[in-house]
């Protein structure tokens, strides 16, 4: 199986933003422009997260998803503030292929069953923000690492796997925006715990980081800051991975239709 | 004999002036009677300026942040002026200052007070590695370190600095903190004494001629005129007259005679002697005068260079994880500012971030609506214990309190005494602010 390279875009209203340890957000540009750029450079998927959805109690990404969906033909996952079937439907209707759920599911896990029963597991991603505990293990958080859920990450993914989740997005809060590689212990623990595809996120900024994560059993990686700052390009990353023996989808720039 | 510190739970509290329809409700602390909010950031005109804490008594009147005719606060004007400043020129001024004082004989040439927070990293690193200075760092311990605050403090020191850490006598600090809460509802005050005066005293002791603090308080709303100078006014940390010194709103003499504190245990709280500082030519500068200060950038700098960790959760009462995270009592501090001035931690944090251009005003308003004034449950039990003065540990001081042990009911009852009627209403068993930035009533 080829590892999927996912461009992650955290969005605050009209701005692409990025923080460090999910804190201190900086504006990084226009989210639609960046999404098209990543698509043109061969992103296997696009992932949008509305970071202020829970603050404003609504997902604000419908317009941008609709806009980008007209000319970026790769799977799109959208998260942030999805707390009902209706909220999921609103995003799926405008072109999202999957929805990513966090806060609402931690409060009402049956939401996962509802979405997977209605739209299928392939449309449901559970987003987990994992904070390493000094005593070992990880705790699941919400609101970009601000609020506790009281849930142990491994127990939570095990439960969620029984509720029809098709994929796990595991973001290390500690590694987020730091650019020094994923929390590999976390990645291993999750891939060992569940038999569902896992996306590693938080700290991945090089081909080496991707290889390390793949060796721990992930199906995909989500990269944000390294792309937003142009420290890394998806084209170079894909070539480097292919050259060093990590299976990736072959891609040439002219293959991105509509750009 | 009436008890000096009566149990607030037994107050015959007059709720009348807190009625929603009360006419001309009284304003405490000399606060402006009409609550207004800055049109650019989210601060209210109730924000007090920094005071000379060792003169702070229960009946002290506040001066507050100025809003100009356009409804813009002084802190926003300061932020605006920052855009006009020729920072290259300021950097050359700093270079010249450093060239004048740089040590060539292996001695320290400047003193950098810091907690190990994000700003400490930035200050000390810039001076040592960009400007070639030889700083000694010094830390006045928080009341009670958070775990992450302690780890960050150690990361800071071990990223390349010598440090003197002064941890004051815990019992005396608890007593002064209790008095500061009881008299001023200001649990953070005992920290401020050392924060302002420890460095000048150490500098005098070690003959270090230059002290660098970080930001100027004007960035947060002190009079703009304060910001025009690179140096901090001696008044904030010196006095030569013992009768002028109040700790927790209590005179030095009373602390000795009534509360059983020994003279030597008060030494660390005393301001420094201005004559000695003048004689030694010690200057206290703000690095923020010379280098453009951006709190978020200092956070990035600290993570990048020193492995600084944000707190593992948002601080109660706000959304933030990078700012002022090393003292457990901070949680309570911002809760008390919410009670006294209607300004909680989210308001302070959001105001700063709006001014810095990191968040929009609308977002700040939403964050305040969501988080401001939240009671800090996470360390509450520990903090109530910290504020308690059991007889076994405080044989003399405890006798002056009708109820030496602080618990949540005591704390909430005490809070009532400090709620200004012009800010608060009481109805149906609950307190509400008369005006908020989000309701715009």
Contacts between the chains, C-beta under 8 A, distances in Angstrom:
chain1	res1	chain2	res2	distance
A	12	B	363	7.6
A	13	B	360	7.5
A	13	B	363	7.8
A	20	B	299	7.1
A	20	B	300	6.0
A	20	B	303	5.2
A	20	B	310	7.6
A	21	B	303	7.0
A	21	B	309	7.0
A	21	B	310	4.5
A	21	B	321	7.2
A	22	B	310	7.9
A	22	B	321	7.7
A	23	B	299	7.2
A	23	B	310	4.6
A	23	B	320	7.5
A	23	B	321	4.4
A	23	B	322	5.1
A	24	B	296	4.6
A	24	B	299	4.9
A	24	B	300	6.5
A	24	B	310	7.9
A	24	B	322	5.6
A	24	B	358	7.5
A	25	B	358	6.9
A	25	B	359	7.8
A	26	B	296	7.3
A	26	B	358	7.4
A	52	B	363	6.8
A	52	B	366	7.8
A	55	B	363	7.3
A	55	B	366	5.2
A	55	B	367	6.8
A	55	B	370	6.3
A	56	B	366	6.3
A	131	B	312	5.6
A	131	B	313	7.9
A	134	B	147	6.9
A	141	B	313	7.2
A	143	B	314	7.5
A	143	B	319	7.9
A	145	B	310	8.0
A	145	B	312	8.0
A	145	B	313	7.6
A	145	B	321	7.1
A	146	B	313	6.4
A	146	B	314	3.9
A	146	B	319	6.1
A	146	B	321	6.9
A	147	B	313	7.0
A	147	B	314	6.7
A	148	B	313	6.0
A	174	B	309	7.5
A	178	B	303	6.8
